[in-house]
Amino acid sequence: MPKIGTNLAEKEIVSQSLKRVLDYKKFSSEKPRILIIDTPYFLVKEVISTCYKLNWPIYRLRLSDLEKGSNEFIKRLIWALINFKPDFLLTINHFGFDEEGKLTELLTEFKIPFASWFVDNPFFILKNYQKQISCYLFIFLWDRSYRKILQKNGFENIAILPLATDISRFYPEKSSLNPLASENCQLSFVGNSMIYGIKKERAFLASEHKAIKQAENLGKKIGIKKAKMGERESINFENSFSLNEDQKIHFWALTTWKASQIYRIESLKAISKLGLRVYGDPGWKNFKIFSYYRPLNYYTELPYFFNVSEININITSIQMPEAINQRVFDVSACGSFIITDYQKQLEELFCLKEEIVCFRNKDELFELCKFYLKHPEKRQKKAIKARERVIKEHTYELRLKNMVKEMKRVFG
């Protein structure tokens, strides 16, 4: 690997040398070579596991919390580019990319395509837009609603790539083999109480008391309206306070966390007397109206638990105006029954009348739960069809193949 120079002349020589080394043809072989920025985030594990199943060559560039944009990280990245020669770099939620745009600039200079799969609100992640823009960047969005505003801000290559599931992990399990068989229940909700996210955002805005109050009041209004009427309050990412750009991001993050929390609480209240069990973080203990049980590990417990819950409830985060979360795919892959809130993406990915049951407000949720608790045969019929759909169309293998197809189309 060429040594990094100490003055401008040396750096220019090194840069030209690296350009020659990295000027290789991308996507020249049948199997894509992917350099993955490896973090503990949940989807990264799924991506890596899927690449192994597909027998795709990958290089895992591990990222610590403090490393993004650091000289040490850049050195390890350059080593990987030279020795592994990837067709493209893949990151989830833009992990590893710095606000100053150093990594974006480097990849662009060396003509290395890079894909960022966003599965959270990109405006809570992307900072200093202009320094993140590159003709070698391809953004994959799990939610279509963010596409236009990203294009407006100068991002060109954008495609919609929904979440999915790992059917080698989530599948029907016989009760005799299920280690969680004793936790059999009629009605359950597994999810985040949002308490810790709210506390974190409050801490960032600690000196802006008025902003905190406005954000939480707005969040409550949005959450109550969504639960009661099934309508989403439009959010204009501006406010009357003289906040800096960082504070504005935390203001809207706090609004979103609070709205999601209230939406979940109000919806779950409607079915709390139907034998509902709540699983998730200990923050749920603060809401005495619910029968809180315990956290469930996503990888080692949830696949078993979905198999022993007769009705699994899903309530989507407010940060997803149209998309569905992985819960819908995971439960369906288990051949289990789910009642989820209506999201526009459901109509694109499932046949609603035959495969998925959805509610548009808390009253409808209550009626649907009462009905399906009494009709196990109807639950089973829909669950079987939903599983068939997931196996056929909604696995991570298919998602990554679609991603590679798009990357090859643009950069091959």
C-alpha positions in Angstrom: 0.0 0.0 0.0 1.4 3.4 -0.9 2.4 5.5 2.1 0.4 8.6 2.8 2.5 11.7 2.1 3.2 14.5 4.4 3.2 17.5 2.0 1.0 18.5 -0.9 3.4 17.2 -3.6 3.7 13.8 -1.9 -0.1 13.6 -1.4 -0.7 14.3 -5.1 1.8 11.6 -6.1 0.1 9.1 -3.7 -3.3 10.1 -5.0 -2.4 9.5 -8.6 -0.8 6.2 -7.6 -3.9 5.1 -5.8 -6.1 6.2 -8.8 -4.1 3.9 -11.0 -4.3 1.0 -8.6 -8.0 1.4 -8.1 -8.9 2.0 -11.7 -10.2 -1.5 -12.2 -13.4 -2.6 -13.9 -16.3 -2.9 -11.5 -18.9 -5.8 -11.7 -16.7 -7.8 -14.1 -17.5 -11.2 -12.5 -20.8 -13.0 -11.9 -20.7 -12.6 -8.1 -20.5 -9.1 -6.7 -17.6 -8.2 -4.4 -19.0 -6.0 -1.6 -17.0 -4.0 1.0 -19.4 -3.7 4.0 -19.1 -1.2 6.8 -19.6 -3.5 9.8 -21.4 -2.1 12.8 -23.6 -3.7 15.5 -26.8 -2.3 13.9 -29.4 -5.0 13.4 -29.6 -4.9 9.6 -25.9 -5.2 9.1 -26.0 -8.7 10.5 -28.7 -9.7 8.1 -26.8 -8.3 5.1 -23.6 -10.1 6.1 -25.4 -13.4 6.7 -27.2 -13.1 3.4 -24.0 -12.5 1.5 -22.5 -15.6 3.0 -25.6 -17.6 2.0 -25.3 -16.4 -1.5 -21.6 -17.2 -1.5 -20.8 -13.6 -2.4 -17.2 -12.4 -1.5 -17.3 -9.7 1.1 -14.9 -7.7 3.2 -16.1 -6.5 6.6 -14.6 -3.1 7.5 -15.4 -2.8 11.2 -16.4 0.6 12.6 -16.1 1.8 16.1 -18.3 4.7 17.4 -15.5 7.2 17.3 -13.8 6.2 14.1 -15.9 7.7 11.2 -13.8 9.9 9.1 -10.7 9.3 11.2 -7.3 8.9 9.6 -7.1 5.3 11.0 -10.4 4.4 9.5 -9.5 5.9 6.2 -6.2 4.0 6.1 -8.0 0.7 6.8 -10.5 1.6 4.1 -7.8 2.3 1.5 -6.1 -1.0 2.4 -9.3 -2.8 1.8 -9.9 -1.1 -1.5 -6.5 -2.0 -2.8 -6.4 -5.6 -1.6 -10.1 -6.6 -1.9 -11.0 -4.5 -4.9 -14.8 -4.3 -4.3 -17.4 -3.6 -6.9 -19.0 -1.3 -4.4 -19.1 -0.3 -0.7 -22.2 -0.9 1.3 -23.3 0.9 4.5 -26.5 0.9 6.4 -27.9 4.4 7.5 -24.7 6.0 6.2 -22.6 4.5 9.0 -19.0 5.5 8.7 -19.5 8.7 6.8 -18.4 11.9 8.4 -20.2 15.3 8.3 -17.2 16.9 6.6 -17.6 14.6 3.6 -14.0 13.2 3.7 -15.1 9.7 3.0 -17.5 10.7 0.3 -14.8 12.8 -1.3 -12.3 9.9 -1.2 -14.6 7.4 -2.7 -15.6 9.8 -5.4 -12.0 10.7 -6.3 -11.2 7.0 -6.7 -14.4 6.3 -8.5 -15.6 3.7 -6.0 -19.4 3.2 -6.1 -21.0 3.2 -2.7 -24.6 2.3 -1.6 -26.3 3.6 1.5 -29.4 1.7 2.6 -31.5 3.9 4.8 -33.9 2.2 7.2 -34.4 5.2 9.4 -35.3 8.8 8.7 -32.3 10.1 6.6 -32.7 13.6 7.9 -31.8 12.5 11.4 -28.6 11.0 9.9 -27.4 13.0 6.9 -25.8 16.3 7.9 -24.3 18.9 5.7 -26.1 17.5 2.6 -23.8 19.2 0.0 -20.7 17.4 1.2 -22.5 14.0 1.0 -23.6 14.3 -2.6 -21.7 12.2 -5.1 -22.3 10.7 -8.6 -21.0 7.5 -7.1 -23.5 7.3 -4.3 -26.7 5.2 -4.7 -29.3 5.7 -1.9 -31.7 2.9 -1.2 -34.7 3.9 0.8 -37.0 1.7 2.9 -39.7 4.4 2.8 -40.7 6.1 -0.5 -41.9 9.3 1.2 -38.3 10.6 1.6 -37.4 10.3 -2.0 -38.6 13.7 -3.4 -36.9 15.8 -0.7 -33.6 13.9 -1.1 -33.8 14.5 -4.8 -34.6 18.2 -4.1 -31.4 18.4 -2.0 -29.3 17.1 -4.9 -29.1 13.3 -4.5 -29.6 11.7 -7.9 -29.4 7.9 -7.7 -32.3 6.7 -5.5 -34.3 3.5 -5.4 -36.9 2.0 -3.0 -35.7 -1.1 -1.1 -38.1 -2.3 1.6 -37.1 -4.2 4.6 -37.5 -8.0 4.6 -36.8 -11.1 6.7 -34.4 -13.9 7.2 -36.4 -17.1 6.6 -33.6 -19.3 7.9 -34.2 -17.6 11.3 -37.9 -16.9 11.2 -40.0 -20.0 10.4 -42.8 -22.1 11.8 -41.6 -24.1 14.9 -43.4 -27.0 16.4 -44.5 -26.4 20.0 -42.7 -29.5 21.2 -39.4 -28.0 20.0 -40.1 -24.4 21.0 -38.1 -23.3 24.1 -40.7 -20.5 24.7 -43.7 -22.8 24.5 -44.6 -21.9 28.1 -45.0 -18.3 27.1 -48.0 -19.1 24.9 -50.4 -16.2 24.9 -53.5 -14.9 23.1 -52.4 -11.3 22.3 -49.0 -9.7 22.4 -47.1 -6.6 21.4 -43.3 -6.5 21.1 -41.7 -3.2 20.7 -39.9 -0.1 22.0 -41.5 2.1 24.7 -39.5 5.1 23.2 -38.7 6.3 26.8 -34.9 6.1 26.4 -34.9 7.7 23.0 -37.0 10.6 24.4 -34.6 11.0 27.3 -31.6 11.1 24.9 -33.1 13.8 22.8 -34.1 15.8 25.8 -30.5 15.7 27.0 -29.3 17.1 23.7 -31.8 20.0 24.0 -31.3 20.5 27.8 -30.7 24.2 27.5 -33.7 24.8 25.2 -36.7 24.3 27.5 -39.2 25.9 25.2 -38.1 23.8 22.3 -38.4 20.6 24.4 -41.9 21.6 25.4 -43.0 22.4 21.9 -41.5 19.2 20.5 -43.3 17.0 23.1 -46.6 18.8 22.7 -46.5 18.4 19.0 -45.5 14.8 19.3 -48.5 14.1 21.6 -50.8 15.8 19.1 -49.5 13.7 16.3 -49.7 10.5 18.2 -53.2 11.0 19.5 -54.5 11.9 16.1 -52.9 8.9 14.5 -54.3 6.5 17.1 -57.8 8.0 17.1 -58.3 8.8 13.4 -55.6 6.9 11.6 -54.4 10.1 10.1 -50.8 11.3 10.1 -50.2 14.9 10.9 -47.9 16.4 8.3 -44.5 17.5 9.7 -42.8 20.6 8.5 -39.2 20.3 9.5 -39.0 24.0 10.6 -39.6 25.7 14.0 -39.8 29.1 15.4 -36.8 28.7 17.8 -33.3 29.9 16.9 -31.8 26.5 17.0 -28.7 25.5 15.2 -28.8 22.7 12.6 -27.8 20.0 15.2 -30.5 21.1 17.6 -33.1 21.2 14.9 -32.4 17.5 14.1 -32.8 16.6 17.8 -36.0 18.8 18.0 -37.6 16.7 15.3 -36.2 13.5 16.6 -37.8 14.2 19.9 -41.1 15.1 18.2 -41.0 11.8 16.3 -40.1 9.7 19.4 -42.8 11.3 21.4 -45.4 10.9 18.7 -44.5 7.2 18.2 -44.7 6.6 22.0 -48.2 8.2 22.3 -49.4 6.5 19.2 -48.4 3.1 20.7 -49.8 3.8 24.2 -53.1 5.0 22.9 -53.5 2.1 20.5 -52.5 -0.5 23.1 -54.8 1.0 25.7 -57.7 0.0 23.5 -56.9 -3.7 23.7 -55.3 -3.8 27.2 -58.2 -5.7 28.6 -58.2 -8.4 26.0 -55.3 -10.3 27.6 -52.6 -8.2 26.0 -49.0 -8.9 27.0 -46.4 -6.2 26.3 -42.7 -7.2 25.7 -39.8 -4.9 25.1 -37.5 -2.6 27.1 -38.1 -1.9 30.8 -39.4 1.5 30.0 -42.8 -0.1 29.7 -42.9 -0.5 33.4 -43.7 3.2 33.6 -47.1 2.5 32.1 -49.0 0.6 34.8 -52.1 0.0 32.6 -50.2 -2.7 30.6 -49.1 -6.2 31.6 -45.4 -5.9 30.9 -43.4 -9.1 30.8 -39.8 -8.7 29.7 -37.4 -7.9 26.8 -37.0 -10.5 24.0 -33.8 -10.9 22.1 -34.4 -10.4 18.4 -32.2 -13.2 17.3 -32.5 -15.9 20.0 -36.0 -15.4 21.3 -38.3 -13.5 18.9 -38.5 -16.3 16.3 -39.8 -18.7 18.9 -42.1 -16.2 20.6 -43.9 -15.2 17.4 -44.8 -18.9 17.1 -46.5 -19.0 20.5 -48.5 -15.8 20.3 -51.9 -16.3 18.7 -52.2 -12.6 17.6 -49.1 -10.4 17.2 -49.7 -6.7 17.2 -47.6 -4.3 15.2 -47.6 -0.5 15.6 -45.3 1.3 13.2 -43.0 4.2 14.2 -44.2 7.6 13.1 -40.9 8.0 11.3 -42.3 5.7 8.6 -45.0 7.6 6.7 -45.5 4.7 4.2 -43.1 1.8 4.9 -43.7 -1.3 7.0 -41.1 -2.5 9.5 -39.4 -5.9 9.7 -42.0 -7.1 12.3 -44.6 -7.7 9.5 -42.2 -9.8 7.5 -40.8 -11.7 10.6 -44.1 -12.7 12.0 -45.4 -13.7 8.6 -42.3 -15.8 8.0 -43.1 -17.8 11.1 -46.5 -18.6 9.7 -48.0 -16.7 12.6 -50.8 -14.2 12.6 -50.3 -10.4 12.7 -52.6 -7.4 13.0 -50.7 -4.3 11.9 -51.5 -0.6 11.4 -52.2 0.4 7.9 -49.3 1.6 5.9 -49.4 2.4 2.2 -46.5 0.0 1.4 -48.7 -2.9 2.6 -50.7 -2.6 -0.5 -47.6 -2.9 -2.7 -46.1 -5.9 -0.9 -49.1 -8.0 0.3 -52.7 -8.8 -0.7 -54.5 -7.1 2.2 -57.8 -9.0 2.0 -56.2 -12.4 1.8 -52.8 -12.1 3.6 -52.6 -9.3 6.1 -55.1 -7.8 8.6 -54.6 -4.1 9.3 -56.3 -1.4 11.4 -56.6 2.3 10.8 -57.5 3.5 14.3 -57.6 2.2 17.8 -61.3 1.4 17.7 -60.8 -0.8 14.6 -57.9 -2.5 16.4 -60.1 -3.4 19.3 -62.8 -4.9 17.0 -60.3 -6.8 14.9 -58.7 -8.4 18.0 -62.0 -9.4 19.4 -63.0 -11.0 16.1 -59.8 -12.9 15.4 -59.5 -14.2 19.0 -62.7 -16.0 18.3 -61.8 -17.3 14.9 -58.5 -19.2 14.9 -59.3 -20.8 11.5 -59.4 -17.4 9.8 -56.1 -16.4 11.5 -54.5 -19.6 10.2 -55.7 -19.1 6.7 -54.3 -15.6 6.4 -51.0 -16.5 8.2 -50.3 -19.4 5.7 -50.9 -17.1 2.7 -48.7 -14.3 4.2 -45.9 -16.8 4.8 -46.1 -17.9 1.2 -45.9 -14.3 0.0 -42.8 -13.6 2.2 -40.9 -16.7 1.0 -41.6 -15.8 -2.6 -41.0 -12.0 -2.5 -39.7 -10.6 0.8 -36.4 -12.2 1.8 -33.1 -10.4 2.3 -31.6 -12.6 -0.5 -34.1 -11.0 -3.0 -33.5 -7.5 -1.6 -29.7 -7.7 -2.0 -30.0 -9.2 -5.5 -32.2 -6.2 -6.4 -29.6 -3.8 -4.9 -26.8 -5.4 -6.8 -28.9 -5.2 -10.0 -29.4 -1.5 -9.6 -25.7 -0.9 -8.7 -24.6 -2.9 -11.7 -27.0 -1.0 -14.0 -25.6 2.4 -13.0 -21.9 1.6 -12.4 -21.2 -1.6 -14.3 
